[in-house]
């Protein structure tokens, strides 16, 4: 990396950039994570007991999750729900990314990208509240369905995980579309034409040509979407019902309602391990490395 930066910007500037990057990684990433691990391994003590004989490393905070049936169930439910959000976002984003990269004219692509980006100029909380209004029991969606005669009575879209899924797919679609768009755009159009000239249909062309080429984009989008979904708090808090709690809500409760930062740190670290494990599995499944994802 240093050699590439040196060739482009010169030795002093390259060294300064790497130094700043290293400081940022240490101060903003490494040290907070190490402190979180230290917190997670210590019991929740009174101020007078800190530094005393009880103040030592223990795994009790981690054992709490596996002894609590409710929290353990929410943990695994968050895992599967985040995977489902990732799959749904990929299904929605792939046709859109292909259209932008290979079908749309430059003007159409620019207009479509503008329509995608403009709503994200608004705060995520406000965008989530808009879905809360749309999906409400007497909201616009139910009123339209009733007016069209498609339903006889309003549907409780916010009673369960349906509203959370819709809100998350909408909230994180850009993090899937852009990596896919960048990967598909680099595909040579001649390969697609050759596949069609040889008799390959649309599905086979995508399966044999486009998707293999877009694997880095799929992996990058899936990792980003999963990690954002697993770590989301606002969307499940606003669009979820009491029976559709997210693991991040449990972490929030430990930190800010229960006042037990040590237990909250243990839960947060377990969520971090879950995200790292998912990232490793995705990279192994798509047979891509960090260098491929960085492109």
N, C-alpha and C positions, 0 to 999 in steps of 0.2 A: 504493500500500500504506500509506504514512504517513497519508494522509487517512482511510482506513478504520479504521486503528488509533486515530487521534486521535479519531474520532467515537465509538469504542466505549470507549476506556480513558482518553482525555484526552491532551493534548500531552506532558507530561513522561514519563508512563509509556510512551507510544508511542515517543518518542525513545530511552528507555532500552532498550526491547525491540529496536529496530532496531540500536542500537549493539552490544548483546550478540550479536545475530545476525551482524552484520558482523564482529565480533571472532572469533566462532567460525568463520565461513567462512574468514577470513584465516589464523588460527592452525592450525586443524585440517584444512583442506582445501587452500587455495591454496599455502601455504608448503611443506607436505610434498610436494605434487605438483611444485612448482618444484625442490625439492631432488632429487627422484627423476629429473627430466629432466636436471639438472646431473650427477648420478651416471652416468646412462646415456650421457652424451656424453664421459665421461672414461675413459681406460684404467685397468686394474687395475695399480697400481704398488706397489712396496715403499715403506714409510714414508719411507725416505731420499730417494726420487725424487719425492715429492709436492711440488709447487711448482717443480720443475725444468723443464728444456726439454721433457721428454716429457709433462708434465702440461698437456695442451691438449685442446680439444674435437675429437672425431673420431666418425665414424659406424661405426667398426669393430664395436662391440658390436651394432649393428642388422644389419650385414651377416652376422654370425655365424649368425643364424637362417636366412637364405636360403641360406647355404652348407652348412648342416647338414641333410641329408636327413631324418634321424630327427626332429629337433626341428621342422622345418617340417611334416612329416607329422602330428606330434602337435598342432601349432598348428591346422591346418585340421580335424583330426579333432575337436578340442575345440569348434571353431566349429559343425560340423554336428551333433555330439552335443548341444550346448547348445540348438540350434534344435529338435532332436527332443524333448528333455526339455520344452521350452516347449510344443510342439504337444501332446504327450501329457498334460501337466498341464492344458492348456486343455480337451482332450477330456474329461478326468475331472471337471474343476471346473465346466464350464458347466451340465450337468444338475443338479448339486448346488446351484449358486448359484441357478438358476431355481426349484428346488424350495423352497429356503429363502425366496426373495423372494416367490413368487407362489402356491405350492401349500400349503405347510405352515401349520398353525395357529401362533399365537404360542408356544404351549407346545411343539409339535413342533420349531419352529425353534430355540427356546432350548436344548432337549435336544440337538439335532443339533450346534449350535454348541459346546455344552459338550463333547460327545464329540470334536469336532475340536480344541478348544483344549487340553484336559487333557493329552494326550500331549506337547504342546509345553512343558509345565512342566518336562519332563526335558531335560537337556543333549543337544545334537545328537549328541555322540559316543556317548552311551549309546543313543540312539534308533537310530543307525546300527549299533551293535553288536548290537542286537536283530534287525535285518534280517540281519546276518551269521549269527546263530544260526539264524534261520528258513530262510534260503536255503542253509545248509551242506549238504555232500554227504550227511551222515547227520542232517540237521536235521528239524524237525517237518513241513515242507512235503513233503519227499521221503517221510517215513514215512507221511503221510496218503495220498499218491498211491499208494504201494505197497500200503497196506492196502485201498484201494478198487479195486485192480487196474487202475488207469489207466496205470501204467507197469510195465515188467518189471525195470528196474534204476534206481538213483538217477541223477538228472540233476545235472550240475555247473552250477548256476545262476550260480556265482561265477567261472566260466571264460569271461571275455569282458565285454561291456558290459551284459548284461542286468541283473545285480545293481545296477550303478551307476545304470541308468535307473530301476529300481524305487525305489531308495533316494532318488534326487533328486526324483522325482515326489512321494513321500511327504514329504520334507523341506521342499519349497517349495509345497505345495498351498495353504496358507493365504494365501500371497502372490498367488495367482491367484483364490481363492474370494472373498475379501473385496472386492477391487475390482469383480469381476463382480456380487457381491451388491448392493453400493452402487449400481451403475449400473442393474441390472434393477429394483431396488426402487423407483426413482424413475419407472419407466414407469407411465403411467396405465392401470389395468386396463380402462378403457372401450375403449382402442384394441385390446386383445386380443379383447374381446367383439365389437367391431365387425367385426374381421377374420373371426372365426368365423361371425358372422351373415351375412356376405357370401359364405360358402362356402369360405373358406380353410382348408386342413388344417393339422395341427400343424406340419409341416415348413415350409410356406409362411409360416405366421404367424411362426415364428422367423426365417426368412430375410428377410422383408420388414418385420417390426415389431420384434421383440425384439433381434436382433443389431445392426441399424443403431443402435438406441438405446443399446446396450451397448458401442459402439465405444470410448469413453474407458476403460471398465473393462477391456476386452480388451487395449487398448494398454498400460495401466498394469500389468496382471498379466503380460503378455508381457515387458515391459521388466524388471520386477523379477525374474521367474523366470529369464530368460536371464542377467542379470547375476550372479545368485546361483549359477546352474549353472556359468557360465563361470569364476567365481572360486572355486568350491568346491575344498577340499583334502581334508577329512576323508572325505567319501563315496567318492570314487574311490580314496583311499588304503586304505580299509577294505574296500570291496566290489569293487574292481577287481582283475583279474589282472595279472601282469607285462606282458601284451601290451595292456592297456587303460589306459595311463597318461594322465593329464590334464596340460594345459599348466601348471597351477598347481604340479604336482609338480616339473616342470623348473625353475620359478622358485624353489621351495623349495630344490632341490638347489644351485642357483647361490649362493643366499644363505647357507645354513647348512651345507652339506656341502662345496661347492667354495670357499666363502669369497670368491667374486667378486661383490661387491655391485654393481659397475658393470654387469656382464653381466646380473645378476638384475634390476637397475633397468630396463635396456633391454627385457628380455622383459616385465616388468610394465607398462611404458608401452605396449608394443604391444598387450597384452591390454586395457588401458584404452581405447586407440583403437578396438579391435574392439568393445567394449561401447558406446562413444559412437556408432560408426557404425551398430550394430544399432538403437540407440534412435532415431536419426534416420530410419532406413528404416521402422521400425514407425510412427512418427508420420506420416511421409509416406504410407504405405500406408493407414492408417486415417483420414487427413486430420484429425488432431487436433493441437492445440497444447499448449504447457506448461500453459496455463490450464485446458484441458479435463482434462488428466491430474491437475492439482492438486485438482480437485473431488472 
